[in-house]
Amino acid sequence: MRTRAGCPCHGVLAFAMALAMVAPWAAIARADGVDRAIDALMTRVVRLHGVKAGLAAGYGSGVLISGDGLVVTVQSLLLNTERLRAVAADGTEYGAELIHADKETQLALLRLTPATQYGRGGQRETPTIGPDTFDFFEPGDSTSLRPGDWVAAGGNPFKVSSGSEPISITVGVFSTRAPLDARRKTREFSFHGEVLVIDAITANPGAPGGALVDLDGNWVGLVGREVTSNLTHTHFNYAIPVETVMNWVGGVLNPESRPAETDDAEREPYHGIKLFELGYQKKLVYVERVRRDSPAERAGLRKDDLIVSIDSHSIKDVGTFHDVMRLRSSGDTVTVMVIRNERIESLSMTLEAPQ
């Protein structure tokens, strides 16, 4: 090893010494951030438990969004149980009443209620719930996240926590924002909105419904239901942005602020395509007929086109096609990818009002 002046090793040594000085401070800064995230999660995420006659107890997570016990979580079979309970950070058990659940967004809103407590001293009632009973999350700003930012997710995966034991917290990195293209078992997942993609392992039983925060403890997302990505065919770790969650909550609590529902709300926009599918395990979706003067005809779709995707959502079967279309509105322009004569074609189709 050369040591005379001007030797390249001097630069290497200087760089190594700089790293040695900077790294501990970076680690301390990140540790402080993790502490803030943990403090925020511990008191604002509840553990949900349910019992149904003849079935094992279900479990999940929820996020407190008001001081008087409003909790937002994900839609699941747990909510159909005969006795739904929520356990706060101090181990106090509360009842949980379902206010509203939505199949399209896969979100649910609960309200905590006093419940009888059982312990060594017999039974007792929980304290009355007032406007400031619970610590709760104010909505943060998920758009402030940048790829590579550290995040933390809190919940109750695998029902590890019971009684007054703390929830589980997973630390990871925010990767990107992307539309959700996923399935649960063999069924297409109904929510196709933009989600926060993370590498923290949240695709576990009990974790969905938990909170995702940045290292300052700001609430940025709700951990979504367990799904399998249609692109990678692996479990997908993600959170629904807090803005999407709170917009939905606002619509539930203030229905007059939502657009008036019509009979068309549950119908897909008009496109003029009749489909058929071939295959058993792997199905292919073909165009059987295109109606005259329809959006499909004007877009250039033809009989026997193989439909691959709509707006980057993979079309696995006819049901998936209709699921995606029902999430669109008249006037929307969608990109339809088809295979025709062994070539891929990208077509723009503007949808019309249901007929």
KEGU-681725 format. One record per residue (C-alpha): residue number from 0; residue in one letter; x, z, y. Coordinates in Angstrom, 3 decimals. Layout:
BEGIN
NODE  num  residuo         u         w         v
NODE  NUM        A         X         Z         Y
...
END
This chain:
BEGIN
NODE  num  residuo         u         w         v
NODE    0        M     0.000     0.000     0.000
NODE    1        R     1.493    -1.088     3.357
NODE    2        T     1.505     1.447     6.188
NODE    3        R     3.368    -0.204     9.034
NODE    4        A     1.675    -0.843    12.374
NODE    5        G    -0.743    -3.719    12.358
NODE    6        C    -1.462    -3.343     8.636
NODE    7        P    -5.064    -4.258     7.727
NODE    8        C    -5.394    -0.950     5.892
NODE    9        H    -5.473     0.897     9.240
NODE   10        G    -8.755    -0.828    10.116
NODE   11        V   -10.199     0.032     6.722
NODE   12        L    -9.178     3.680     7.082
NODE   13        A   -10.652     3.872    10.575
NODE   14        F   -13.927     2.372     9.355
NODE   15        A   -14.068     4.805     6.426
NODE   16        M   -13.424     7.760     8.731
NODE   17        A   -16.183     6.567    11.072
NODE   18        L   -18.601     6.348     8.169
NODE   19        A   -17.637     9.833     7.022
NODE   20        M   -18.455    11.176    10.483
NODE   21        V   -21.716     9.232    10.963
NODE   22        A   -23.224     9.522     7.482
NODE   23        P   -23.826    13.312     7.523
NODE   24        W   -25.565    13.087    10.904
NODE   25        A   -27.749    10.225     9.641
NODE   26        A   -28.625    12.251     6.556
NODE   27        I   -29.513    15.279     8.684
NODE   28        A   -31.690    13.154    10.969
NODE   29        R   -33.513    11.675     7.989
NODE   30        A   -33.929    15.118     6.415
NODE   31        D   -35.485    16.421     9.650
NODE   32        G   -37.866    13.465     9.600
NODE   33        V   -38.829    14.095     5.987
NODE   34        D   -39.536    17.727     6.861
NODE   35        R   -41.922    16.638     9.611
NODE   36        A   -43.650    14.242     7.232
NODE   37        I   -43.961    16.925     4.543
NODE   38        D   -45.379    19.454     7.011
NODE   39        A   -48.032    16.965     8.124
NODE   40        L   -49.027    15.984     4.589
NODE   41        M   -49.164    19.455     3.048
NODE   42        T   -52.071    20.746     5.133
NODE   43        R   -54.010    17.520     5.658
NODE   44        V   -54.350    16.110     2.134
NODE   45        V   -56.900    17.675    -0.234
NODE   46        R   -57.069    17.481    -4.017
NODE   47        L   -60.362    16.213    -5.416
NODE   48        H   -61.780    17.301    -8.779
NODE   49        G   -64.995    16.339   -10.500
NODE   50        V   -66.925    17.332   -13.610
NODE   51        K   -69.518    15.270   -15.441
NODE   52        A   -71.419    16.426   -18.513
NODE   53        G   -69.627    15.418   -21.705
NODE   54        L   -66.638    13.936   -19.892
NODE   55        A   -63.224    15.228   -18.919
NODE   56        A   -62.754    16.272   -15.311
NODE   57        G   -61.610    13.504   -12.985
NODE   58        Y   -59.172    13.987   -10.121
NODE   59        G   -57.945    12.289    -6.980
NODE   60        S   -56.825    12.785    -3.381
NODE   61        G   -58.399    12.684     0.065
NODE   62        V   -57.332    12.843     3.718
NODE   63        L   -58.819    15.266     6.252
NODE   64        I   -59.831    13.411     9.427
NODE   65        S   -61.751    16.124    11.287
NODE   66        G   -61.562    19.859    11.826
NODE   67        D   -65.004    20.369    10.291
NODE   68        G   -64.150    18.783     6.956
NODE   69        L   -64.617    15.019     7.023
NODE   70        V   -62.476    13.478     4.279
NODE   71        V   -61.744     9.806     3.689
NODE   72        T   -60.706     8.674     0.221
NODE   73        V   -61.043     5.690    -2.108
NODE   74        Q   -64.100     4.593    -4.047
NODE   75        S   -63.881     5.682    -7.703
NODE   76        L   -65.898     6.987   -10.643
NODE   77        L   -64.781    10.462    -9.606
NODE   78        L   -67.366    10.341    -6.808
NODE   79        N   -70.205     9.989    -9.334
NODE   80        T   -69.510    13.360   -10.923
NODE   81        E   -72.135    16.099   -10.986
NODE   82        R   -69.922    18.645    -9.214
NODE   83        L   -67.320    17.257    -6.830
NODE   84        R   -64.834    19.776    -5.452
NODE   85        A   -61.981    19.647    -2.945
NODE   86        V   -59.047    22.073    -2.936
NODE   87        A   -57.295    22.733     0.376
NODE   88        A   -53.612    23.529     0.869
NODE   89        D   -54.162    27.292     0.574
NODE   90        G   -55.995    26.920    -2.740
NODE   91        T   -59.478    27.450    -1.287
NODE   92        E   -62.068    25.374    -3.115
NODE   93        Y   -64.829    23.580    -1.230
NODE   94        G   -67.776    21.479    -2.255
NODE   95        A   -67.608    17.780    -1.365
NODE   96        E   -70.686    15.724    -0.515
NODE   97        L   -70.539    11.944    -0.583
NODE   98        I   -71.627    10.451     2.751
NODE   99        H   -70.972     6.798     1.986
NODE  100        A   -68.970     4.624    -0.417
NODE  101        D   -68.281     0.933     0.056
NODE  102        K   -67.547    -1.460    -2.811
NODE  103        E   -66.059    -4.163    -0.594
NODE  104        T   -63.420    -2.063     1.160
NODE  105        Q   -63.178     0.424    -1.750
NODE  106        L   -63.350     3.323     0.742
NODE  107        A   -65.481     6.476     0.663
NODE  108        L   -66.315     9.221     3.154
NODE  109        L   -66.936    12.847     2.133
NODE  110        R   -67.892    16.068     3.904
NODE  111        L   -66.562    19.422     2.717
NODE  112        T   -69.066    22.273     2.259
NODE  113        P   -68.751    26.007     1.446
NODE  114        A   -68.544    26.710    -2.282
NODE  115        T   -68.602    29.795    -4.478
NODE  116        Q   -65.110    31.022    -5.341
NODE  117        Y   -64.286    32.617    -8.686
NODE  118        G   -61.291    34.886    -9.233
NODE  119        R   -60.116    38.232   -10.518
NODE  120        G   -62.245    40.043    -7.983
NODE  121        G   -65.433    38.314    -9.067
NODE  122        Q   -67.120    35.633    -7.019
NODE  123        R   -67.173    35.245    -3.260
NODE  124        E   -68.279    32.638    -0.751
NODE  125        T   -65.814    30.569     1.221
NODE  126        P   -65.732    31.201     4.962
NODE  127        T   -68.181    29.240     7.067
NODE  128        I   -66.827    25.818     7.995
NODE  129        G   -66.542    25.379    11.754
NODE  130        P   -65.263    22.649    14.071
NODE  131        D   -61.658    23.873    13.791
NODE  132        T   -61.477    25.081    10.195
NODE  133        F   -59.070    22.409     8.955
NODE  134        D   -55.886    20.780    10.145
NODE  135        F   -56.520    17.052    10.188
NODE  136        F   -54.854    13.734    10.902
NODE  137        E   -55.328    11.855    14.142
NODE  138        P   -54.957     8.097    13.550
NODE  139        G   -51.424     6.830    14.053
NODE  140        D   -50.257     3.261    14.667
NODE  141        S   -49.373     1.304    11.545
NODE  142        T   -48.250    -1.670    13.656
NODE  143        S   -45.262     0.404    14.801
NODE  144        L   -43.777     0.233    11.288
NODE  145        R   -40.859    -2.129    10.822
NODE  146        P   -39.478    -3.366     7.484
NODE  147        G   -36.996    -0.780     6.262
NODE  148        D   -38.672     2.183     7.971
NODE  149        W   -38.939     5.323     5.861
NODE  150        V   -42.429     6.531     4.921
NODE  151        A   -43.861     9.362     2.821
NODE  152        A   -46.995     9.426     0.653
NODE  153        G   -48.819    12.628    -0.283
NODE  154        G   -51.374    13.085    -3.058
NODE  155        N   -52.033    14.578    -6.475
NODE  156        P   -50.723    12.095    -9.068
NODE  157        F   -51.341    13.077   -12.690
NODE  158        K   -53.133    16.235   -11.472
NODE  159        V   -49.777    17.992   -11.186
NODE  160        S   -51.131    20.339    -8.524
NODE  161        S   -53.839    22.895    -9.218
NODE  162        G   -54.927    26.018    -7.380
NODE  163        S   -52.677    26.710    -4.399
NODE  164        E   -49.769    24.648    -5.711
NODE  165        P   -48.553    22.032    -3.215
NODE  166        I   -49.382    18.356    -3.468
NODE  167        S   -46.755    15.847    -4.606
NODE  168        I   -44.877    13.830    -2.006
NODE  169        T   -43.033    10.567    -2.568
NODE  170        V   -40.596     9.113    -0.035
NODE  171        G   -39.955     5.387     0.156
NODE  172        V   -39.504     2.389     2.415
NODE  173        F   -42.059     0.198     4.170
NODE  174        S   -41.499    -3.427     3.156
NODE  175        T   -44.051    -5.659     4.889
NODE  176        R   -47.720    -6.333     5.651
NODE  177        A   -49.542    -8.825     3.441
NODE  178        P   -53.051    -9.747     2.254
NODE  179        L   -53.965    -7.956    -0.968
NODE  180        D   -54.290   -10.317    -3.936
NODE  181        A   -54.841    -8.093    -6.944
NODE  182        R   -57.036    -7.125    -9.874
NODE  183        R   -58.128    -4.041   -11.791
NODE  184        K   -57.824    -4.784   -15.488
NODE  185        T   -59.540    -8.193   -15.784
NODE  186        R   -61.707    -8.008   -12.643
NODE  187        E   -60.677    -9.301    -9.242
NODE  188        F   -60.213    -6.467    -6.730
NODE  189        S   -62.817    -6.778    -3.986
NODE  190        F   -60.595    -5.841    -1.032
NODE  191        H   -58.479    -8.756     0.204
NODE  192        G   -57.498    -7.411     3.613
NODE  193        E   -54.004    -6.839     4.937
NODE  194        V   -52.169    -3.866     3.436
NODE  195        L   -48.903    -2.009     3.930
NODE  196        V   -46.512    -2.828     1.080
NODE  197        I   -44.239     0.098     0.177
NODE  198        D   -41.700     0.933    -2.522
NODE  199        A   -42.839     4.562    -2.873
NODE  200        I   -44.446     4.860    -6.320
NODE  201        T   -48.143     5.425    -5.589
NODE  202        A   -49.791     3.360    -8.349
NODE  203        N   -50.491     6.432   -10.484
NODE  204        P   -53.723     8.240   -11.439
NODE  205        G   -54.687    10.785    -8.787
NODE  206        A   -52.481     9.372    -6.011
NODE  207        P   -55.043     6.933    -4.494
NODE  208        G   -56.839     8.419    -1.511
NODE  209        G   -53.711    10.225    -0.344
NODE  210        A   -52.051     9.748     3.038
NODE  211        L   -49.100     7.584     4.062
NODE  212        V   -47.139     8.830     7.083
NODE  213        D   -44.015     7.831     8.950
NODE  214        L   -41.127    10.280     9.251
NODE  215        D   -42.604    11.727    12.445
NODE  216        G   -45.660    12.765    10.433
NODE  217        N   -47.928    10.140    12.003
NODE  218        W   -50.718     8.944     9.697
NODE  219        V   -50.334     5.195     9.158
NODE  220        G   -52.283     4.420     5.981
NODE  221        L   -54.454     5.487     3.053
NODE  222        V   -52.969     5.065    -0.432
NODE  223        G   -55.079     2.417    -2.173
NODE  224        R   -56.525     2.250    -5.667
NODE  225        E   -54.374     1.351    -8.651
NODE  226        V   -54.198    -2.429    -8.939
NODE  227        T   -52.107    -5.139   -10.564
NODE  228        S   -50.692    -7.861    -8.330
NODE  229        N   -51.921   -11.362    -9.162
NODE  230        L   -48.560   -12.686    -7.989
NODE  231        T   -46.146   -10.471    -9.936
NODE  232        H   -48.480    -9.105   -12.660
NODE  233        T   -47.052    -5.633   -12.058
NODE  234        H   -48.452    -2.432   -10.559
NODE  235        F   -48.600    -2.745    -6.784
NODE  236        N   -47.733     0.099    -4.384
NODE  237        Y   -49.582    -0.201    -1.090
NODE  238        A   -51.648     1.572     1.556
NODE  239        I   -54.621     0.442     3.617
NODE  240        P   -53.671     0.483     7.329
NODE  241        V   -55.090     3.441     9.243
NODE  242        E   -56.740     1.053    11.715
NODE  243        T   -58.756    -0.554     8.905
NODE  244        V   -59.719     2.851     7.519
NODE  245        M   -60.858     4.320    10.835
NODE  246        N   -62.761     1.180    11.859
NODE  247        W   -64.718     1.542     8.631
NODE  248        V   -65.265     5.274     9.193
NODE  249        G   -66.503     4.553    12.715
NODE  250        G   -69.038     2.092    11.347
NODE  251        V   -70.302     4.652     8.824
NODE  252        L   -70.653     7.444    11.393
NODE  253        N   -72.087     5.172    14.101
NODE  254        P   -74.148     2.520    12.305
NODE  255        E   -75.610     1.290    15.586
NODE  256        S   -72.119     0.103    16.545
NODE  257        R   -71.992    -2.225    13.556
NODE  258        P   -73.363    -5.772    13.762
NODE  259        A   -76.931    -5.999    12.506
NODE  260        E   -77.020    -6.902     8.835
NODE  261        T   -78.916    -9.978     7.744
NODE  262        D   -79.859   -11.485     4.440
NODE  263        D   -76.742   -13.632     4.760
NODE  264        A   -74.451   -10.588     4.694
NODE  265        E   -74.172   -10.645     0.904
NODE  266        R   -74.103   -14.447     0.617
NODE  267        E   -71.032   -16.607     0.780
NODE  268        P   -70.780   -19.290     3.480
NODE  269        Y   -71.767   -22.833     2.557
NODE  270        H   -68.981   -25.044     1.218
NODE  271        G   -70.743   -27.570    -1.014
NODE  272        I   -68.627   -27.101    -4.151
NODE  273        K   -69.967   -26.795    -7.684
NODE  274        L   -67.370   -25.444   -10.106
NODE  275        F   -66.667   -25.212   -13.798
NODE  276        E   -63.884   -23.473   -15.683
NODE  277        L   -61.885   -24.245   -18.805
NODE  278        G   -59.853   -21.952   -20.998
NODE  279        Y   -60.242   -18.604   -22.684
NODE  280        Q   -57.489   -16.115   -21.838
NODE  281        K   -56.138   -18.183   -18.936
NODE  282        K   -58.953   -19.938   -17.115
NODE  283        L   -58.674   -23.001   -14.902
NODE  284        V   -61.214   -23.630   -12.141
NODE  285        Y   -62.189   -27.259   -11.540
NODE  286        V   -64.471   -28.981    -9.052
NODE  287        E   -67.464   -30.357   -10.950
NODE  288        R   -69.255   -31.851    -7.955
NODE  289        V   -68.902   -32.097    -4.167
NODE  290        R   -72.097   -32.377    -2.143
NODE  291        R   -72.438   -35.159     0.381
NODE  292        D   -71.731   -34.329     4.015
NODE  293        S   -70.601   -30.831     3.031
NODE  294        P   -67.587   -28.863     4.296
NODE  295        A   -65.855   -29.633     0.998
NODE  296        E   -66.410   -33.382     1.327
NODE  297        R   -65.172   -33.387     4.918
NODE  298        A   -62.106   -31.413     3.814
NODE  299        G   -61.295   -34.046     1.209
NODE  300        L   -62.057   -32.163    -2.015
NODE  301        R   -62.876   -34.359    -4.997
NODE  302        K   -64.410   -34.047    -8.417
NODE  303        D   -61.918   -32.764   -11.037
NODE  304        D   -59.628   -31.139    -8.464
NODE  305        L   -58.048   -28.005    -9.962
NODE  306        I   -58.413   -25.164    -7.433
NODE  307        V   -55.267   -23.031    -7.331
NODE  308        S   -55.783   -20.744    -4.334
NODE  309        I   -57.781   -20.054    -1.179
NODE  310        D   -55.830   -18.653     1.768
NODE  311        S   -53.028   -17.636    -0.636
NODE  312        H   -55.452   -15.747    -2.929
NODE  313        S   -54.984   -16.972    -6.510
NODE  314        I   -58.189   -18.283    -8.071
NODE  315        K   -58.193   -16.950   -11.634
NODE  316        D   -61.795   -17.848   -12.501
NODE  317        V   -65.092   -18.897   -10.910
NODE  318        G   -65.941   -15.270   -10.143
NODE  319        T   -62.736   -14.882    -8.139
NODE  320        F   -63.615   -17.978    -6.102
NODE  321        H   -66.978   -16.511    -5.113
NODE  322        D   -65.471   -13.061    -4.417
NODE  323        V   -63.013   -14.586    -1.962
NODE  324        M   -65.672   -16.750    -0.339
NODE  325        R   -68.009   -13.798     0.197
NODE  326        L   -65.314   -12.190     2.334
NODE  327        R   -65.350   -15.211     4.660
NODE  328        S   -67.839   -16.050     7.421
NODE  329        S   -69.431   -19.249     8.658
NODE  330        G   -67.067   -20.971    11.056
NODE  331        D   -63.959   -19.749     9.243
NODE  332        T   -61.409   -22.369     8.236
NODE  333        V   -59.815   -21.730     4.859
NODE  334        T   -56.827   -23.386     3.211
NODE  335        V   -57.647   -24.657    -0.277
NODE  336        M   -54.738   -25.511    -2.561
NODE  337        V   -55.617   -27.941    -5.357
NODE  338        I   -53.777   -29.886    -8.020
NODE  339        R   -54.763   -33.556    -8.125
NODE  340        N   -53.044   -36.183   -10.245
NODE  341        E   -50.219   -33.723   -10.964
NODE  342        R   -49.591   -33.219    -7.245
NODE  343        I   -50.368   -30.193    -5.069
NODE  344        E   -52.654   -30.866    -2.106
NODE  345        S   -53.361   -28.465     0.776
NODE  346        L   -56.801   -28.963     2.331
NODE  347        S   -58.429   -27.264     5.337
NODE  348        M   -62.144   -26.543     4.932
NODE  349        T   -64.382   -25.152     7.703
NODE  350        L   -67.241   -23.117     6.260
NODE  351        E   -70.848   -23.245     7.452
NODE  352        A   -73.803   -20.851     7.459
NODE  353        P   -75.359   -20.158     4.032
NODE  354        Q   -78.108   -22.571     3.010
END
